[in-house]
Amino acid sequence: MNPYSAIHGVRVQRRSSRFLRNAAVVLTSAALLIGVVAALTFRYANVAMRREPTAVRIFSSNVMPTYSIVGFTSLDGTDLNGWYFPAKGSPRGTIVMVHGDGRNRLQFGESTPALYMSLVAQRFNVLSFDLRHSGDSEGRLTTYGYNEWEDVLAAVDYARKTTTTTGVVLYGFGSGAGAVLAAWQELPSTETEREKKPTSLAALPLLRDYILALVLDEPQDSPDDSIRSAMDRLGLPTLFPFNLTVPLAVRLSAGSSSEYPLAALASRYQRPMLVMQPLSSDGRKSILLSERLRLHPETTSVYRVPVETASGATLYESRPKEYLAALTGFLDQYFP
């Protein structure tokens, strides 16, 4: 037997053993890391989806316009509650308001009744309701638009059945703006398309053209951006990989098969749209607004002003007169 061959064989075996040991260590470490990331991801997603709903504040009758308490059921059976404000005089239209995550039908808290007053005085019916897992409505999870679009369409159908106007203006705030765009996307364009929709959606006598206009207050480019913003407000880590894995976990928990690219959806909507966003220090526009202006400048209105977002200020609360003037101007243009 050749001594060199024997020694060489031993060395090869040793190298092979070391490689296998190192590979096992690497794979074990990777598996542990993936397990830790997965566990933390679903823990953070649970925090983002299950935070305690904000209770609806009760106001005296002299602060609020005349209203009635209403209730209806979302497409998946979730019970929803809200307020219906009839227009003062012959109605020019009906507005369905959709609040953002962490809020309720009183999007701006004690400042909201003044917004209701303004819209009702301009002869618009207003339906303002709590999305699932918000205010007085039922539901176990907030999903940042991935399920809330079903609530929006249920509200639109309620408005159809209870008002004398034809069509609605959808008015969404933050993640509620995303739910509005997702709701429009889910509606069929034609009767033929309706036949291909799930039963609960096909049962609604609504087509996309029932949505006459959109008002989007601080919309994001995707529901995932709303989730990341909420994570930041809740003190959850927003660095890689959680900035990707937590939004994915929320979508999976919602059972959504669509990612709802909101910037693209806003560009596909060809009817009038008012986009309201803070003016950044560098003046750059969001992808949603940039694409909307590029494709539909003639039907796109814009309200952008500097806002100190670090203080938690909103566009409406920071400059209420300018905000209402922009909103009124848009409504006067398309609903004279």
TORGU-823155 format. One record per atom (N, C-alpha, C): x, y, z; residue in three letters. Coordinates in steps of 0.1 Angstrom, whole numbers, padded with zeros to 4 digits, always signed. Example, Ala and Ser with C-alpha at 12.3 -4.5 7.8 and 13.67 -1.06 7.14 Angstrom:
BEGIN
+0132-0057+0078ala/+0123-0045+0078ala/+0132-0033+0078ala/+0128-0022+0071ser/+0137-0011+0071ser/+0129+0000+0079ser/
# end
This chain:
BEGIN
+0008-0012+0000met/+0000+0000+0000met/+0009+0012+0000met/+0005+0022-0008asn/+0013+0034-0009asn/+0010+0043+0004asn/+0021+0046+0012pro/+0019+0054+0024pro/+0013+0068+0021pro/+0018+0074+0010tyr/+0013+0087+0006tyr/-0002+0087+0004tyr/-0007+0077-0003ser/-0021+0076-0006ser/-0029+0075+0007ser/-0024+0067+0016ala/-0031+0065+0029ala/-0032+0079+0037ala/-0020+0086+0037ile/-0020+0099+0044ile/-0029+0109+0037ile/-0029+0109+0024his/-0037+0118+0016his/-0052+0115+0019his/-0056+0102+0020gly/-0069+0099+0023gly/-0074+0104+0036gly/-0065+0103+0046val/-0068+0107+0060val/-0071+0122+0060val/-0062+0130+0052arg/-0064+0144+0051arg/-0077+0148+0045arg/-0080+0141+0034val/-0093+0144+0027val/-0105+0141+0037val/-0104+0130+0044gln/-0115+0127+0053gln/-0116+0138+0064gln/-0104+0143+0069arg/-0104+0153+0079arg/-0111+0166+0074arg/-0106+0170+0061arg/-0112+0182+0055arg/-0127+0181+0053arg/-0131+0169+0049ser/-0145+0167+0047ser/-0153+0168+0060ser/-0147+0162+0070ser/-0153+0163+0084ser/-0155+0177+0088ser/-0144+0185+0087arg/-0144+0199+0091arg/-0155+0207+0083arg/-0155+0204+0070phe/-0165+0211+0061phe/-0179+0208+0066phe/-0182+0195+0068leu/-0195+0191+0073leu/-0199+0198+0086leu/-0189+0198+0095arg/-0191+0205+0108arg/-0194+0219+0107arg/-0186+0226+0098asn/-0188+0240+0096asn/-0202+0243+0089asn/-0205+0235+0079ala/-0218+0236+0073ala/-0229+0234+0082ala/-0228+0224+0091ala/-0239+0222+0101ala/-0240+0234+0110ala/-0229+0240+0114val/-0230+0252+0123val/-0237+0263+0116val/-0233+0265+0103val/-0239+0276+0096val/-0254+0274+0094val/-0257+0262+0090leu/-0272+0259+0087leu/-0280+0260+0100leu/-0274+0255+0111thr/-0281+0256+0124thr/-0283+0270+0128thr/-0272+0278+0126ser/-0273+0293+0130ser/-0284+0300+0121ser/-0283+0296+0108ala/-0293+0303+0099ala/-0307+0299+0103ala/-0309+0286+0106ala/-0323+0282+0110ala/-0327+0289+0123ala/-0318+0290+0133leu/-0321+0297+0145leu/-0325+0312+0142leu/-0317+0318+0134leu/-0319+0332+0130leu/-0333+0334+0123leu/-0336+0325+0114ile/-0348+0326+0107ile/-0360+0324+0117ile/-0358+0314+0126gly/-0368+0312+0136gly/-0371+0324+0145gly/-0360+0331+0149val/-0361+0342+0158val/-0368+0354+0150val/-0364+0356+0137val/-0370+0366+0129val/-0385+0363+0127val/-0388+0351+0124ala/-0402+0347+0122ala/-0410+0350+0135ala/-0405+0346+0146ala/-0412+0347+0159ala/-0414+0362+0162ala/-0404+0370+0160leu/-0405+0385+0163leu/-0414+0391+0153leu/-0414+0387+0140thr/-0422+0392+0130thr/-0437+0391+0134thr/-0441+0379+0137phe/-0455+0377+0141phe/-0459+0384+0154phe/-0449+0385+0163arg/-0452+0392+0175arg/-0454+0407+0172arg/-0446+0413+0164tyr/-0447+0427+0160tyr/-0460+0429+0152tyr/-0463+0420+0143ala/-0475+0421+0135ala/-0488+0420+0144ala/-0487+0412+0154asn/-0498+0411+0163asn/-0500+0424+0171asn/-0489+0430+0175val/-0491+0443+0182val/-0497+0454+0172val/-0493+0454+0160ala/-0498+0464+0150ala/-0512+0461+0147ala/-0517+0449+0147met/-0531+0446+0143met/-0540+0446+0154met/-0536+0444+0167arg/-0545+0442+0178arg/-0544+0454+0188arg/-0539+0465+0185arg/-0539+0476+0195arg/-0553+0480+0199arg/-0555+0485+0211glu/-0568+0488+0216glu/-0575+0498+0208glu/-0587+0496+0204pro/-0595+0506+0196pro/-0597+0519+0204pro/-0597+0530+0197thr/-0600+0543+0204thr/-0615+0545+0205thr/-0620+0547+0217ala/-0634+0549+0219ala/-0640+0561+0212ala/-0652+0561+0208val/-0659+0572+0202val/-0663+0582+0212val/-0658+0594+0211arg/-0662+0605+0220arg/-0676+0610+0218arg/-0683+0613+0228ile/-0697+0618+0227ile/-0697+0633+0228ile/-0703+0640+0218phe/-0704+0654+0218phe/-0718+0659+0221phe/-0719+0671+0226ser/-0733+0677+0228ser/-0739+0680+0215ser/-0752+0680+0215ser/-0760+0682+0202ser/-0757+0695+0195ser/-0753+0706+0203asn/-0751+0719+0197asn/-0737+0719+0189asn/-0729+0709+0191val/-0716+0709+0184val/-0717+0701+0171val/-0725+0692+0171met/-0726+0683+0159met/-0739+0686+0151met/-0738+0684+0138pro/-0750+0685+0129pro/-0760+0674+0133pro/-0772+0676+0129thr/-0782+0665+0131thr/-0777+0652+0125thr/-0778+0641+0133tyr/-0774+0629+0127tyr/-0782+0617+0133tyr/-0781+0606+0127ser/-0787+0594+0132ser/-0776+0583+0133ser/-0778+0574+0143ile/-0769+0563+0146ile/-0773+0552+0136ile/-0763+0547+0129val/-0765+0537+0119val/-0757+0524+0122val/-0761+0513+0116gly/-0753+0501+0117gly/-0756+0493+0105gly/-0745+0486+0100phe/-0746+0477+0088phe/-0736+0467+0089phe/-0736+0457+0080thr/-0727+0446+0081thr/-0717+0446+0069thr/-0704+0444+0072ser/-0694+0443+0062ser/-0696+0430+0053ser/-0689+0429+0043leu/-0691+0418+0033leu/-0688+0405+0040leu/-0679+0405+0050asp/-0676+0392+0057asp/-0684+0390+0069asp/-0694+0398+0072gly/-0703+0396+0083gly/-0699+0404+0096gly/-0689+0412+0095thr/-0685+0421+0107thr/-0695+0432+0108thr/-0699+0434+0121asp/-0709+0445+0123asp/-0702+0458+0125asp/-0707+0468+0118leu/-0700+0481+0117leu/-0711+0492+0122leu/-0706+0502+0128asn/-0714+0513+0133asn/-0709+0527+0130asn/-0718+0536+0129gly/-0714+0550+0125gly/-0725+0560+0127gly/-0723+0571+0120trp/-0733+0582+0120trp/-0736+0586+0106trp/-0749+0590+0104tyr/-0753+0595+0091tyr/-0758+0609+0093tyr/-0752+0618+0086phe/-0756+0633+0087phe/-0763+0637+0074phe/-0776+0640+0074pro/-0783+0644+0062pro/-0779+0658+0058pro/-0779+0661+0045ala/-0775+0674+0040ala/-0786+0684+0045ala/-0781+0697+0046lys/-0790+0708+0049lys/-0796+0713+0036lys/-0808+0709+0032gly/-0814+0713+0019gly/-0813+0701+0010gly/-0816+0704-0003ser/-0815+0694-0013ser/-0801+0689-0015ser/-0798+0676-0013pro/-0784+0671-0014pro/-0778+0672-0027pro/-0765+0677-0027arg/-0757+0677-0039arg/-0750+0664-0042arg/-0749+0656-0031gly/-0742+0643-0032gly/-0740+0637-0019gly/-0734+0625-0018thr/-0732+0618-0006thr/-0717+0615-0005thr/-0712+0618+0007ile/-0698+0615+0010ile/-0696+0604+0020ile/-0688+0594+0017val/-0685+0583+0027val/-0671+0586+0032val/-0670+0588+0045met/-0657+0591+0051met/-0651+0578+0057met/-0638+0576+0054val/-0631+0564+0059val/-0618+0568+0066val/-0619+0565+0079his/-0608+0570+0088his/-0595+0561+0086his/-0584+0566+0092gly/-0572+0559+0092gly/-0570+0549+0103gly/-0559+0541+0103asp/-0556+0532+0114asp/-0554+0539+0127asp/-0558+0533+0138gly/-0556+0539+0151gly/-0566+0550+0154gly/-0575+0553+0145arg/-0585+0563+0147arg/-0599+0557+0147arg/-0610+0565+0147asn/-0623+0560+0145asn/-0631+0571+0136asn/-0644+0570+0136arg/-0652+0579+0128arg/-0648+0594+0130arg/-0643+0597+0142leu/-0638+0611+0145leu/-0623+0611+0142leu/-0620+0612+0129gln/-0607+0612+0124gln/-0598+0622+0131gln/-0603+0634+0133phe/-0595+0644+0140phe/-0600+0648+0154phe/-0606+0638+0160gly/-0610+0639+0174gly/-0620+0651+0176gly/-0618+0660+0185glu/-0627+0670+0188glu/-0628+0681+0177glu/-0619+0680+0167ser/-0619+0689+0156ser/-0628+0684+0144ser/-0632+0672+0145thr/-0640+0665+0134thr/-0654+0671+0132thr/-0661+0675+0143pro/-0675+0680+0141pro/-0675+0692+0131pro/-0665+0700+0132ala/-0664+0712+0123ala/-0664+0708+0109ala/-0657+0697+0106leu/-0656+0692+0092leu/-0670+0687+0088leu/-0676+0679+0097tyr/-0690+0675+0094tyr/-0699+0687+0091tyr/-0698+0697+0100met/-0707+0709+0098met/-0705+0715+0084met/-0692+0716+0080ser/-0689+0723+0067ser/-0695+0715+0056ser/-0694+0702+0056leu/-0699+0693+0045leu/-0714+0693+0044leu/-0720+0692+0056val/-0735+0692+0056val/-0741+0706+0052val/-0734+0717+0056ala/-0738+0730+0052ala/-0737+0732+0037ala/-0728+0725+0031gln/-0727+0726+0016gln/-0736+0716+0009gln/-0745+0711+0017arg/-0756+0702+0011arg/-0751+0689+0007arg/-0742+0683+0015phe/-0737+0669+0012phe/-0742+0660+0024phe/-0748+0649+0020asn/-0750+0638+0030asn/-0736+0633+0034asn/-0735+0629+0047val/-0722+0624+0051val/-0724+0611+0059val/-0718+0600+0055leu/-0718+0588+0063leu/-0704+0586+0068leu/-0702+0586+0081ser/-0690+0585+0088ser/-0691+0573+0098ser/-0682+0563+0096phe/-0684+0550+0103phe/-0671+0545+0108phe/-0671+0536+0118asp/-0659+0530+0123asp/-0656+0517+0115asp/-0644+0516+0110leu/-0639+0504+0104leu/-0638+0493+0114leu/-0636+0481+0109arg/-0635+0469+0118arg/-0624+0472+0129arg/-0626+0466+0141his/-0616+0468+0152his/-0613+0482+0155his/-0623+0491+0153ser/-0621+0505+0156ser/-0634+0511+0162ser/-0633+0520+0171gly/-0645+0527+0177gly/-0655+0517+0182gly/-0667+0518+0178asp/-0678+0509+0182asp/-0681+0497+0173asp/-0673+0495+0163ser/-0675+0484+0154ser/-0668+0471+0159ser/-0672+0460+0154glu/-0666+0447+0158glu/-0654+0444+0150glu/-0648+0432+0152gly/-0637+0429+0144gly/-0625+0427+0154gly/-0616+0417+0151arg/-0605+0414+0159arg/-0592+0420+0155arg/-0591+0424+0142leu/-0578+0429+0137leu/-0580+0442+0128leu/-0569+0450+0129thr/-0568+0461+0120thr/-0558+0456+0109thr/-0562+0457+0096thr/-0553+0451+0086thr/-0549+0462+0076thr/-0551+0475+0079tyr/-0545+0486+0071tyr/-0550+0486+0056tyr/-0562+0482+0054gly/-0568+0482+0041gly/-0570+0468+0035gly/-0562+0458+0039tyr/-0563+0445+0033tyr/-0576+0438+0034tyr/-0583+0441+0046asn/-0597+0436+0047asn/-0607+0448+0048asn/-0602+0460+0051glu/-0611+0471+0053glu/-0618+0475+0041glu/-0613+0472+0029trp/-0621+0475+0017trp/-0635+0469+0017trp/-0636+0458+0024glu/-0650+0452+0025glu/-0659+0461+0033glu/-0654+0467+0043asp/-0661+0476+0051asp/-0666+0488+0043asp/-0656+0493+0035val/-0659+0505+0026val/-0671+0502+0017val/-0670+0491+0010leu/-0681+0487+0001leu/-0694+0485+0008leu/-0694+0480+0020ala/-0706+0478+0027ala/-0712+0492+0031ala/-0703+0502+0034ala/-0708+0515+0036ala/-0714+0522+0024ala/-0707+0520+0013val/-0712+0525+0000val/-0726+0520-0003val/-0728+0507-0001asp/-0741+0500-0003asp/-0751+0506+0006asp/-0747+0508+0019tyr/-0757+0514+0028tyr/-0761+0528+0024tyr/-0752+0536+0019ala/-0755+0549+0014ala/-0764+0548+0002ala/-0762+0538-0007arg/-0770+0537-0019arg/-0785+0534-0015arg/-0787+0526-0004lys/-0800+0522+0000lys/-0807+0533+0008lys/-0800+0542+0014thr/-0806+0551+0024thr/-0806+0566+0019thr/-0800+0569+0008thr/-0800+0583+0003thr/-0807+0584-0010thr/-0810+0596-0014thr/-0817+0598-0027thr/-0807+0602-0038thr/-0794+0603-0035thr/-0784+0606-0045thr/-0780+0593-0052thr/-0774+0595-0064thr/-0768+0584-0071thr/-0753+0586-0072thr/-0746+0576-0067gly/-0731+0576-0066gly/-0727+0583-0053gly/-0714+0580-0050val/-0708+0586-0038val/-0694+0591-0040val/-0690+0600-0031val/-0676+0605-0031val/-0670+0597-0019val/-0659+0590-0021leu/-0652+0584-0011leu/-0640+0593-0006leu/-0640+0594+0007tyr/-0631+0604+0014tyr/-0623+0596+0024tyr/-0610+0593+0021gly/-0602+0584+0029gly/-0590+0592+0035gly/-0586+0587+0047phe/-0575+0593+0055phe/-0565+0583+0057phe/-0552+0585+0054gly/-0541+0576+0057gly/-0544+0562+0051gly/-0543+0552+0060ser/-0546+0539+0055ser/-0561+0537+0050ser/-0569+0546+0055gly/-0583+0546+0050gly/-0584+0550+0035gly/-0574+0558+0031ala/-0573+0562+0017ala/-0570+0549+0009ala/-0561+0541+0014gly/-0557+0528+0008gly/-0569+0519+0007gly/-0577+0519+0018ala/-0589+0510+0017ala/-0599+0515+0007ala/-0600+0528+0005val/-0609+0534-0005val/-0604+0529-0019val/-0591+0530-0022leu/-0586+0526-0035leu/-0588+0511-0037leu/-0585+0503-0027ala/-0587+0489-0028ala/-0602+0485-0031ala/-0611+0493-0024ala/-0625+0490-0026ala/-0629+0493-0041ala/-0624+0504-0046trp/-0628+0507-0060trp/-0622+0496-0069trp/-0610+0491-0066gln/-0603+0481-0074gln/-0611+0468-0074gln/-0617+0465-0063glu/-0624+0452-0061glu/-0638+0452-0068glu/-0644+0464-0070leu/-0657+0465-0077leu/-0656+0460-0092leu/-0666+0454-0097pro/-0665+0450-0111pro/-0668+0463-0120pro/-0662+0463-0132ser/-0664+0474-0141ser/-0677+0472-0149ser/-0681+0459-0151thr/-0693+0456-0160thr/-0701+0445-0153thr/-0713+0443-0158glu/-0721+0432-0153glu/-0715+0419-0156glu/-0708+0417-0167thr/-0702+0405-0171thr/-0690+0402-0161thr/-0683+0412-0157glu/-0673+0410-0147glu/-0678+0407-0133glu/-0690+0412-0130arg/-0696+0409-0117arg/-0698+0394-0115arg/-0701+0387-0126glu/-0704+0372-0125glu/-0692+0364-0120glu/-0680+0370-0122lys/-0667+0363-0118lys/-0663+0366-0104lys/-0670+0375-0097lys/-0666+0380-0084lys/-0672+0370-0073lys/-0665+0370-0061pro/-0671+0361-0050pro/-0685+0365-0047pro/-0692+0356-0042thr/-0707+0358-0039thr/-0710+0370-0032thr/-0703+0373-0021ser/-0707+0385-0013ser/-0705+0398-0021ser/-0695+0398-0030leu/-0692+0410-0038leu/-0702+0411-0050leu/-0704+0400-0056ala/-0713+0399-0067ala/-0727+0403-0063ala/-0731+0401-0051ala/-0744+0404-0046ala/-0747+0419-0045ala/-0736+0427-0045leu/-0738+0442-0044leu/-0742+0447-0058leu/-0752+0455-0058pro/-0756+0461-0071pro/-0748+0474-0074pro/-0735+0472-0074leu/-0726+0483-0076leu/-0715+0480-0086leu/-0712+0490-0095leu/-0701+0489-0104leu/-0691+0501-0101leu/-0680+0500-0107arg/-0670+0511-0104arg/-0674+0525-0106arg/-0683+0527-0116asp/-0688+0540-0120asp/-0697+0546-0109asp/-0700+0539-0099tyr/-0708+0544-0087tyr/-0699+0553-0079tyr/-0686+0552-0080ile/-0677+0560-0072ile/-0674+0572-0081ile/-0680+0583-0077leu/-0680+0595-0086leu/-0667+0603-0084leu/-0660+0603-0073ala/-0648+0611-0070ala/-0641+0605-0058ala/-0629+0608-0057leu/-0621+0604-0045leu/-0614+0616-0039leu/-0614+0616-0025val/-0606+0626-0018val/-0597+0618-0009val/-0584+0619-0011leu/-0574+0611-0004leu/-0565+0620+0004leu/-0567+0619+0017asp/-0559+0627+0027asp/-0547+0619+0032asp/-0535+0624+0028glu/-0523+0617+0032glu/-0522+0602+0028glu/-0525+0599+0015pro/-0525+0585+0011pro/-0510+0580+0010pro/-0508+0567+0012gln/-0495+0561+0011gln/-0494+0554-0003gln/-0482+0550-0007asp/-0481+0544-0020asp/-0485+0529-0020asp/-0486+0523-0008ser/-0491+0509-0006ser/-0495+0507+0008ser/-0504+0497+0011pro/-0508+0494+0025pro/-0495+0491+0033pro/-0485+0485+0028asp/-0473+0482+0035asp/-0467+0495+0041asp/-0467+0506+0033asp/-0462+0518+0039asp/-0470+0523+0051asp/-0483+0521+0051ser/-0491+0524+0062ser/-0487+0516+0074ser/-0485+0503+0072ile/-0480+0494+0083ile/-0467+0499+0088ile/-0458+0502+0080arg/-0445+0507+0084arg/-0446+0520+0093arg/-0455+0529+0088ser/-0457+0541+0096ser/-0463+0538+0110ser/-0472+0528+0110ala/-0478+0524+0123ala/-0468+0518+0132ala/-0459+0510+0126met/-0448+0504+0134met/-0440+0514+0140met/-0437+0525+0133asp/-0428+0536+0138asp/-0435+0543+0150asp/-0448+0545+0148arg/-0456+0552+0159arg/-0457+0543+0171arg/-0458+0530+0169leu/-0459+0521+0180leu/-0446+0517+0187leu/-0435+0522+0181gly/-0422+0519+0187gly/-0416+0506+0183gly/-0421+0500+0172leu/-0416+0487+0167leu/-0405+0489+0158leu/-0395+0480+0157pro/-0384+0482+0148pro/-0388+0482+0133pro/-0383+0492+0126thr/-0387+0494+0112thr/-0375+0491+0102thr/-0364+0486+0108leu/-0352+0483+0099leu/-0354+0469+0093leu/-0345+0466+0083phe/-0345+0453+0077phe/-0342+0442+0088phe/-0349+0431+0087pro/-0359+0426+0078pro/-0373+0429+0081pro/-0375+0435+0093phe/-0389+0437+0098phe/-0397+0447+0090phe/-0390+0456+0083asn/-0398+0465+0074asn/-0404+0458+0063asn/-0400+0446+0060leu/-0405+0437+0049leu/-0414+0426+0055leu/-0409+0420+0066thr/-0416+0408+0071thr/-0428+0411+0078thr/-0429+0422+0086val/-0441+0425+0093val/-0453+0428+0084val/-0451+0437+0074pro/-0462+0439+0064pro/-0467+0426+0058pro/-0457+0418+0054leu/-0461+0405+0048leu/-0469+0397+0058leu/-0465+0397+0071ala/-0473+0389+0081ala/-0487+0395+0082ala/-0489+0408+0082val/-0502+0414+0083val/-0510+0410+0071val/-0505+0410+0059arg/-0512+0406+0047arg/-0516+0391+0048arg/-0507+0383+0052leu/-0510+0368+0054leu/-0521+0366+0064leu/-0520+0374+0075ser/-0531+0373+0086ser/-0544+0377+0080ser/-0544+0387+0071ala/-0557+0392+0066ala/-0562+0382+0055ala/-0554+0373+0051gly/-0558+0364+0040gly/-0559+0370+0027gly/-0552+0381+0025ser/-0553+0388+0012ser/-0544+0383+0001ser/-0550+0381-0011ser/-0542+0376-0022ser/-0537+0387-0031ser/-0540+0400-0027ser/-0535+0411-0035ser/-0527+0420-0026ser/-0517+0426-0032glu/-0508+0436-0025glu/-0513+0450-0026glu/-0523+0453-0035tyr/-0529+0466-0037tyr/-0519+0477-0039tyr/-0513+0478-0051pro/-0503+0488-0054pro/-0511+0502-0055pro/-0512+0509-0044leu/-0521+0521-0044leu/-0517+0531-0054leu/-0504+0534-0056ala/-0500+0544-0066ala/-0505+0540-0080ala/-0505+0527-0083ala/-0510+0523-0096ala/-0525+0524-0097ala/-0532+0520-0086leu/-0546+0521-0086leu/-0551+0536-0087leu/-0544+0545-0081ala/-0548+0559-0082ala/-0546+0564-0096ala/-0537+0558-0103ser/-0535+0562-0117ser/-0545+0556-0127ser/-0551+0544-0123arg/-0561+0538-0131arg/-0575+0545-0129arg/-0577+0551-0118tyr/-0590+0558-0115tyr/-0590+0571-0123tyr/-0599+0572-0133gln/-0599+0583-0142gln/-0608+0594-0139gln/-0616+0593-0128arg/-0625+0603-0124arg/-0618+0613-0115arg/-0625+0624-0111pro/-0619+0634-0103pro/-0613+0629-0090pro/-0602+0634-0086met/-0595+0630-0074met/-0588+0643-0068met/-0590+0644-0055leu/-0582+0654-0047leu/-0572+0647-0039leu/-0560+0650-0040val/-0549+0644-0032val/-0544+0655-0023val/-0544+0652-0010met/-0539+0661+0000met/-0527+0655+0008met/-0516+0662+0007gln/-0504+0657+0013gln/-0495+0668+0018gln/-0487+0665+0029pro/-0478+0675+0034pro/-0467+0678+0024pro/-0463+0690+0024leu/-0452+0695+0015leu/-0439+0692+0022leu/-0431+0683+0016ser/-0418+0679+0022ser/-0408+0690+0020ser/-0398+0690+0028ser/-0387+0701+0028ser/-0381+0702+0014ser/-0379+0690+0007asp/-0373+0690-0006asp/-0383+0692-0017asp/-0396+0693-0014gly/-0406+0695-0024gly/-0410+0683-0033gly/-0404+0671-0030arg/-0407+0660-0038arg/-0421+0655-0035arg/-0427+0649-0046lys/-0440+0643-0045lys/-0439+0628-0043lys/-0450+0623-0037ser/-0450+0608-0036ser/-0452+0602-0050ser/-0449+0589-0050ile/-0451+0582-0063ile/-0466+0583-0067ile/-0475+0581-0058leu/-0489+0581-0061leu/-0493+0595-0068leu/-0489+0606-0061leu/-0492+0619-0067leu/-0485+0622-0080leu/-0473+0618-0081ser/-0465+0621-0093ser/-0471+0613-0105ser/-0475+0601-0103glu/-0480+0593-0114glu/-0494+0598-0117glu/-0502+0601-0107arg/-0516+0607-0110arg/-0515+0619-0118arg/-0506+0628-0115leu/-0505+0641-0122leu/-0500+0639-0136leu/-0491+0629-0138arg/-0486+0626-0151arg/-0496+0620-0160arg/-0505+0612-0155leu/-0515+0605-0164leu/-0528+0613-0164leu/-0532+0619-0153his/-0546+0626-0153his/-0545+0640-0147his/-0537+0648-0153pro/-0536+0662-0147pro/-0549+0669-0147pro/-0557+0667-0157glu/-0570+0674-0159glu/-0580+0671-0149glu/-0579+0660-0142thr/-0589+0656-0132thr/-0583+0654-0118thr/-0571+0659-0117thr/-0564+0658-0104thr/-0563+0672-0097thr/-0568+0673-0085ser/-0566+0685-0077ser/-0556+0682-0066ser/-0548+0692-0062val/-0538+0689-0052val/-0538+0700-0041val/-0537+0695-0029tyr/-0535+0704-0017tyr/-0522+0700-0010tyr/-0512+0708-0010arg/-0500+0705-0003arg/-0495+0717+0004arg/-0492+0716+0017val/-0487+0727+0025val/-0477+0721+0035val/-0468+0729+0040pro/-0458+0724+0050pro/-0465+0720+0063pro/-0462+0709+0069val/-0468+0705+0081val/-0456+0699+0090val/-0456+0703+0103glu/-0447+0697+0112glu/-0451+0684+0116glu/-0448+0673+0109thr/-0453+0660+0111thr/-0447+0654+0124thr/-0436+0659+0129ala/-0430+0654+0141ala/-0439+0657+0153ala/-0447+0667+0152ser/-0456+0671+0163ser/-0469+0663+0163ser/-0471+0655+0153gly/-0483+0648+0152gly/-0494+0655+0145gly/-0491+0667+0140ala/-0501+0676+0133ala/-0506+0669+0120ala/-0519+0672+0117thr/-0524+0667+0105thr/-0527+0679+0096thr/-0529+0676+0083leu/-0532+0687+0073leu/-0543+0696+0078leu/-0554+0689+0082tyr/-0566+0696+0086tyr/-0564+0704+0099tyr/-0558+0698+0109glu/-0557+0705+0122glu/-0547+0716+0121glu/-0537+0715+0112ser/-0526+0725+0112ser/-0531+0738+0105ser/-0540+0736+0095arg/-0545+0748+0087arg/-0559+0745+0083arg/-0569+0745+0093pro/-0582+0741+0090pro/-0589+0750+0079pro/-0587+0763+0079lys/-0594+0772+0069lys/-0589+0769+0055lys/-0576+0767+0053glu/-0570+0765+0040glu/-0574+0751+0035glu/-0575+0741+0045tyr/-0579+0728+0041tyr/-0593+0727+0036tyr/-0602+0734+0044leu/-0616+0734+0040leu/-0618+0741+0027leu/-0610+0752+0025ala/-0612+0759+0012ala/-0608+0750+0000ala/-0597+0742+0002ala/-0593+0733-0009ala/-0604+0723-0011ala/-0609+0717-0001leu/-0619+0707-0002leu/-0632+0713-0008leu/-0636+0724-0004thr/-0648+0731-0009thr/-0646+0734-0024thr/-0634+0739-0028gly/-0632+0742-0041gly/-0633+0730-0050gly/-0628+0719-0046phe/-0629+0706-0053phe/-0643+0702-0055phe/-0651+0702-0044leu/-0665+0698-0045leu/-0673+0707-0053leu/-0670+0720-0053asp/-0678+0730-0061asp/-0675+0728-0076asp/-0662+0724-0079gln/-0659+0722-0093gln/-0666+0710-0099gln/-0667+0699-0092tyr/-0673+0687-0098tyr/-0687+0684-0093tyr/-0692+0691-0083phe/-0706+0689-0079phe/-0713+0702-0076phe/-0714+0710-0087pro/-0720+0724-0086pro/-0734+0723-0081pro/
# end
